[in-house]
Amino acid sequence: MYTANQPKLSLQPSKKNCTQYKAFAKTVMKNFFSGLFSFFSNPWWVKITTAEPSCVYYFGPFDDETEATRAKPGYVEDLQKEGALQIQTSLHNIPEPTELTVELENTASRSTMVPVGS
């Protein structure tokens, strides 16, 4: 039973609560769909090809192209410090590569090799 000394209980939400709820619901939905999209989409990878050593390197995965672009100079710098030559870079939105480092056959070295007679 309600008496004058007890506060009234309101079944209707206040405008402040509605606004907070809407903002919360919007954030939850945005995060849900963003996560769902990223689950079904491919990650970004930095692909670096070098002539010496003759290799292809994949660095990643990254959530987006911007993140991959920002990371790329660090990988190039590391390869330069290791003595890699003719470094070429590109970004790819692909599934995870089966191998992150691929050694390519160096056809130039093989064509200049001369067999030694027995």
Backbone bond lengths (Angstrom), bond angles and torsions (degrees), N, CA, C in turn:
res aa  C-N    CA-C-N  psi(-1)  N-CA   C-N-CA  omega(-1)  CA-C   N-CA-C  phi
1 M - - - 1.439 - - 1.521 109.53 -
2 Y 1.309 118.22 137.96 1.453 124.46 -176.91 1.519 110.55 -85.98
3 T 1.326 116.25 132.09 1.465 120.79 174.06 1.510 108.68 -119.97
4 A 1.285 118.47 164.97 1.457 123.61 -176.12 1.515 112.26 -65.72
5 N 1.334 119.02 -23.75 1.457 121.84 -178.25 1.528 113.20 -82.97
6 Q 1.306 119.48 -13.19 1.458 122.55 -178.23 1.527 109.61 -93.56
7 P 1.338 117.17 141.71 1.475 118.63 176.91 1.528 110.07 -69.19
8 K 1.307 114.45 149.75 1.461 119.89 178.79 1.530 108.95 -75.61
9 L 1.280 116.54 138.35 1.458 121.45 173.98 1.517 107.78 -94.41
10 S 1.295 115.82 126.15 1.458 119.58 -179.01 1.518 108.96 -105.63
11 L 1.298 116.07 131.90 1.455 120.53 177.36 1.526 111.80 -85.71
12 Q 1.299 116.59 -12.54 1.456 120.38 179.79 1.527 109.48 -94.08
13 P 1.333 117.82 131.15 1.466 119.80 179.51 1.526 110.67 -70.00
14 S 1.322 113.67 151.48 1.467 118.04 177.18 1.522 109.57 -76.30
15 K 1.320 115.58 164.78 1.474 119.67 178.80 1.528 110.91 -62.58
16 K 1.334 116.10 -36.60 1.467 120.30 179.50 1.523 110.17 -62.82
17 N 1.330 116.90 -45.72 1.467 120.41 179.29 1.526 111.55 -63.90
18 C 1.338 116.71 -39.51 1.468 119.95 178.83 1.523 111.02 -63.06
19 T 1.327 116.58 -42.85 1.463 120.87 -179.93 1.526 110.69 -63.59
20 Q 1.328 116.12 -43.53 1.463 119.94 178.82 1.521 111.13 -64.88
21 Y 1.313 116.67 -41.21 1.461 120.86 179.20 1.526 110.81 -63.56
22 K 1.335 116.89 -43.87 1.466 120.38 179.89 1.524 110.73 -61.92
23 A 1.343 116.63 -42.78 1.463 120.12 179.10 1.531 110.50 -63.96
24 F 1.319 116.18 -42.13 1.458 121.13 178.86 1.532 110.64 -63.30
25 A 1.330 116.23 -47.42 1.465 120.66 -179.67 1.522 110.95 -62.17
26 K 1.318 116.94 -39.68 1.471 121.06 179.20 1.538 110.23 -63.17
27 T 1.330 116.53 -43.31 1.466 120.87 179.46 1.529 110.87 -64.59
28 V 1.329 116.38 -43.10 1.468 120.14 179.64 1.520 110.23 -61.86
29 M 1.310 117.28 -45.26 1.469 120.75 -179.33 1.531 111.25 -65.56
30 K 1.327 115.87 -41.65 1.470 119.76 179.74 1.528 109.87 -61.68
31 N 1.326 117.22 -46.32 1.467 121.09 179.64 1.526 111.21 -65.53
32 F 1.317 117.04 -38.13 1.452 121.04 179.15 1.528 110.64 -62.55
33 F 1.328 117.26 -50.50 1.462 120.08 -177.57 1.523 111.68 -70.22
34 S 1.321 117.15 -34.31 1.464 120.19 176.68 1.525 110.07 -63.87
35 G 1.342 116.44 -44.68 1.457 120.61 178.31 1.511 112.23 -65.27
36 L 1.323 116.53 -39.99 1.457 121.40 178.94 1.526 110.62 -64.63
37 F 1.335 116.50 -42.26 1.466 120.92 178.55 1.522 110.63 -63.75
38 S 1.339 116.51 -45.40 1.466 118.87 -177.87 1.527 111.03 -68.61
39 F 1.334 117.43 -27.81 1.462 120.57 177.26 1.525 111.01 -65.37
40 F 1.318 117.03 -37.46 1.462 121.17 -177.21 1.527 113.51 -94.93
41 S 1.322 118.52 -5.73 1.460 120.06 -179.85 1.527 109.66 -101.86
42 N 1.301 115.78 163.10 1.458 121.31 -179.67 1.518 110.56 -83.57
43 P 1.317 117.30 147.72 1.465 120.37 175.26 1.529 110.62 -78.27
44 W 1.315 115.24 168.18 1.469 121.64 177.11 1.513 109.14 -95.11
45 W 1.334 115.37 143.88 1.457 123.20 179.35 1.515 109.70 -131.95
46 V 1.326 116.31 143.34 1.465 122.16 171.08 1.518 106.16 -93.14
47 K 1.325 116.27 122.33 1.465 121.42 177.61 1.521 107.26 -106.04
48 I 1.317 116.07 124.97 1.470 120.86 178.77 1.519 108.13 -123.83
49 T 1.325 114.31 126.85 1.465 121.56 178.19 1.521 108.19 -112.19
50 T 1.315 116.59 134.39 1.462 120.93 177.22 1.528 109.23 -124.27
51 A 1.338 114.91 147.41 1.462 119.59 178.32 1.526 110.67 -83.42
52 E 1.331 115.84 -35.26 1.463 120.48 179.88 1.508 108.76 -138.21
53 P 1.304 120.95 107.57 1.453 126.08 -2.52 1.524 110.51 -68.63
54 S 1.292 115.91 155.95 1.458 121.53 -178.19 1.528 108.91 -79.55
55 C 1.356 115.20 90.63 1.465 120.42 -173.55 1.525 111.61 -142.84
56 V 1.320 114.47 160.42 1.454 123.10 169.27 1.520 106.38 -121.27
57 Y 1.330 115.83 128.18 1.458 121.42 179.43 1.527 108.59 -116.75
58 Y 1.315 117.05 140.42 1.463 122.44 173.79 1.530 107.79 -117.10
59 F 1.326 115.89 128.22 1.457 121.80 177.98 1.525 108.56 -120.23
60 G 1.310 116.14 133.92 1.454 120.45 -179.29 1.509 108.76 156.79
61 P 1.288 118.50 -160.24 1.465 127.64 0.28 1.524 111.86 -83.25
62 F 1.330 115.20 157.89 1.457 122.54 177.62 1.522 109.06 -122.27
63 D 1.323 115.43 148.59 1.468 120.73 -178.78 1.518 112.94 -70.03
64 D 1.337 116.24 -31.44 1.459 118.56 -178.49 1.526 110.46 -150.29
65 E 1.323 114.84 170.11 1.464 121.60 -176.56 1.527 111.58 -63.74
66 T 1.326 116.87 -37.36 1.467 120.97 -179.41 1.523 110.95 -62.15
67 E 1.311 116.86 -44.10 1.463 121.46 179.12 1.530 110.51 -62.43
68 A 1.325 117.33 -42.25 1.469 121.57 178.65 1.533 110.63 -64.88
69 T 1.322 116.48 -41.32 1.468 121.37 -179.71 1.522 110.64 -62.84
70 R 1.315 116.92 -40.97 1.473 120.95 179.70 1.530 112.17 -65.90
71 A 1.329 117.22 -33.99 1.467 121.06 -176.78 1.528 112.74 -80.12
72 K 1.327 116.84 -24.21 1.469 121.84 -172.27 1.533 114.23 -54.84
73 P 1.332 120.85 -46.46 1.471 119.38 -177.84 1.530 113.76 -58.91
74 G 1.313 118.07 -33.95 1.469 120.73 178.97 1.516 112.25 -64.45
75 Y 1.325 116.12 -39.37 1.469 119.86 178.83 1.528 110.85 -68.27
76 V 1.324 115.74 -40.72 1.472 119.92 178.82 1.527 109.72 -63.37
77 E 1.313 116.72 -44.05 1.463 121.27 179.33 1.532 111.15 -59.71
78 D 1.320 116.85 -44.12 1.471 120.19 178.67 1.527 111.54 -61.12
79 L 1.335 116.80 -43.49 1.473 119.68 179.70 1.529 111.16 -66.68
80 Q 1.331 117.53 -37.24 1.469 120.54 176.90 1.524 110.62 -62.87
81 K 1.332 116.85 -41.04 1.471 120.75 178.72 1.522 111.42 -64.21
82 E 1.342 116.40 -28.86 1.461 120.86 178.62 1.526 111.96 -84.57
83 G 1.345 117.76 -0.77 1.454 121.48 175.90 1.522 115.41 92.31
84 A 1.323 118.05 11.87 1.472 120.20 179.04 1.530 110.14 -66.05
85 L 1.339 115.44 145.50 1.469 121.17 -178.36 1.527 110.43 -121.08
86 Q 1.323 115.44 154.24 1.473 123.52 178.18 1.525 111.12 51.32
87 I 1.324 114.47 64.70 1.456 121.88 -176.77 1.523 110.24 -86.96
88 Q 1.313 115.92 126.10 1.471 122.02 177.03 1.523 108.33 -122.43
89 T 1.350 116.59 138.06 1.457 120.45 -177.87 1.524 111.22 -123.60
90 S 1.318 114.71 153.43 1.468 120.85 173.61 1.525 108.04 -157.43
91 L 1.326 115.83 159.88 1.464 121.83 178.42 1.515 108.77 -111.05
92 H 1.334 115.63 141.58 1.462 120.19 -178.03 1.517 110.55 -137.21
93 N 1.311 116.13 137.10 1.467 123.65 176.23 1.531 106.90 -103.00
94 I 1.348 114.57 84.95 1.465 121.14 -171.18 1.525 110.19 -137.06
95 P 1.343 117.06 164.69 1.474 119.16 171.27 1.527 109.39 -63.59
96 E 1.316 116.59 166.90 1.462 119.85 -178.93 1.523 110.44 -59.73
97 P 1.346 116.57 129.06 1.476 119.70 177.97 1.530 110.13 -62.39
98 T 1.321 115.72 149.78 1.460 119.72 179.52 1.530 111.16 -67.81
99 E 1.341 116.23 -31.69 1.466 121.57 176.45 1.519 108.05 -129.51
100 L 1.338 117.05 135.53 1.466 120.53 -179.73 1.525 112.16 -87.21
101 T 1.309 117.16 -22.15 1.468 122.12 174.60 1.523 107.65 -129.97
102 V 1.325 115.69 123.02 1.463 120.68 -178.49 1.518 107.50 -121.33
103 E 1.327 115.89 119.58 1.465 120.52 175.66 1.519 108.07 -85.98
104 L 1.328 115.87 123.28 1.468 121.06 -179.64 1.523 109.48 -91.86
105 E 1.316 114.82 152.35 1.461 118.56 175.66 1.511 108.31 -70.44
106 N 1.304 115.78 132.75 1.452 120.69 179.83 1.529 107.77 -92.46
107 T 1.333 115.91 91.01 1.463 120.89 -175.00 1.523 112.58 -67.73
108 A 1.321 117.47 -28.02 1.469 119.85 -179.97 1.525 110.09 -65.24
109 S 1.319 117.86 -41.72 1.462 120.94 -178.87 1.524 110.22 -67.13
110 R 1.312 117.43 -37.77 1.458 120.08 -178.37 1.532 111.63 -69.84
111 S 1.319 117.33 -35.47 1.469 119.19 -177.39 1.529 111.48 -73.03
112 T 1.338 116.81 -21.30 1.472 118.71 -179.21 1.520 111.61 -93.84
113 M 1.323 116.58 -6.20 1.465 119.59 179.82 1.540 109.21 -77.84
114 V 1.307 115.17 137.84 1.464 120.44 179.12 1.529 107.91 -117.34
115 P 1.333 116.59 126.88 1.470 117.88 179.69 1.523 110.59 -65.35
116 V 1.309 113.83 144.83 1.474 120.42 179.79 1.534 107.61 -96.63
117 G 1.335 114.71 132.01 1.467 119.80 179.81 1.515 111.75 -66.83
118 S 1.329 116.98 154.25 1.461 120.18 -179.47 1.476 112.61 -92.58
